[in-house]
Amino acid sequence: MKVIGLISGTSADGVDAALVEIAPGSGRPALRLLAWGTIPYPVGLRERVLAVASGGNTAEVCHLNAYIGEVFAAAAAHIAHEGQLTLADVDLIGSHGQTVHHLPEPRAEGPYRVQSTLQIGAPAVIAERTGVTTIADFRPRDMAAGGQGAPLTPIFHHALFAHPERGRAILNIGGIANLTVIPADPGGGAGRVTGFDTGPGNVLLDEFVRTAGLSPVGYDEDGRLAAAGSVRTELLRELLEQPFIRQAPPKSTGREMFGPAFVAAFRARIRGAGIPEADGLATLTAFTAHAVAENLKAFVLPGVPVHEVIVCGGGARNPTLMRMLGEALPGCTVCTTDALGVPGRAIEAMTFAWLAHLTATGQSGNLPAVTGAQGPRVLGCIVPGVNFPGLAKG
């Protein structure tokens, strides 16, 4: 199967796309990455996504759902071309879409306990424009079964990085940071894999830089701004008291918790205390790193030995954040997935190619020990393309 995976993360800066070839085998199927890249959102779209994620009107959500479907379809065509294929050569597209709201904690509505999540980027538009059968809406089935709907990456992290002798934690630092813990296992089974969101990733750092006007690019390029500041220990301690950091897994979060309101309150706090913005950014960067370390110490170590913390996502390109992670986790080797031969920026898109493959072949895509679901579930909704009869050939 040749499968395209598509996702736009919490930062909403573009579409991550990956074209992979999946060859079934008697053990784990072999994966080959044929092409990958990030296709930037059209000018102004990021701001519109962030506005609806913060409570925009329903007409705009409705419009953006179809518009982002068009953008995702164009990204699929682009990445197929990059892999020297036509869309007619592609068997399947797996699209996570663009999350605009994620509410995993149950809310009582009469006799119901309702969990909800919303990813936009209409899969019907993707299938219509590309002609390729498209699988999307991966989170809701897990949530309907009582899970958090996230993180969904651990099953793919296991497929890529399980090691018979070394316990590994795969840390994805996108807008939100999530952790997959893969115990050393000569048998290679996924049954003991755990994973959960640890708290903020780049989302607070990007929002701080943007609202403070610290950089024209809107983020801390190469971690230079944070490196110029000093971590305020007392302030870091306060941040680490945030209840989500200490909440036991399963757990997931998003911009609803770590977003503009959080940064606005934090900036007001440092202004009131006379703390320079460079120190504020350095402290927020340390917060991301130490939230990971605190979660590992509280919920993983020492019961599961972790020898390596392997980092992917945009945060892996922030040397200041990587240095702080190493300092917060002195007993672990901290490296990037790139050092192991897998481009870190491609992994999330590859995940949704993999999940689409699992759905198309009738296999569950969630890990109940990770999400808290009542059991394994085949995830997603299938929108047939012109190639739909070929779906079973994988």
ABEGO torsion letter per residue (X at the ends): XBBBBBBBBAAGAEBBBBBBBBBBBABBBBBBBABBEBBBBBBGAAAAAAAAAAGBBAAAAAAAAAAAAAAAAAAAAAAAAAAGBBAAABABBBBAEBBABBBABBBBBEABBBBBBBBBGBAAAAAAAAGBBBBBGAAAAAAAAGBAGOBAAAAAAAAAABBAABBBBBBBBBABBBBBBBBBBAAGBAAABBBBBAEBBAAAAAAAAAAAGABAAGBBBGGAAAAABBBBAAAAAAAAABAAAABBOBBBBBAAABBAAAAAAAAAAAAAAGBBAAAAAAAAAAAAAAAAAAAAAAAAOAABBBABBBBBEAAAABAAAAAAAAAABAABBBBBAAAAGBBAAAAAAAAAAAAAAAAAAGBBABBAAAAGBAEBBBBEBBBBBAAAAAAAAX
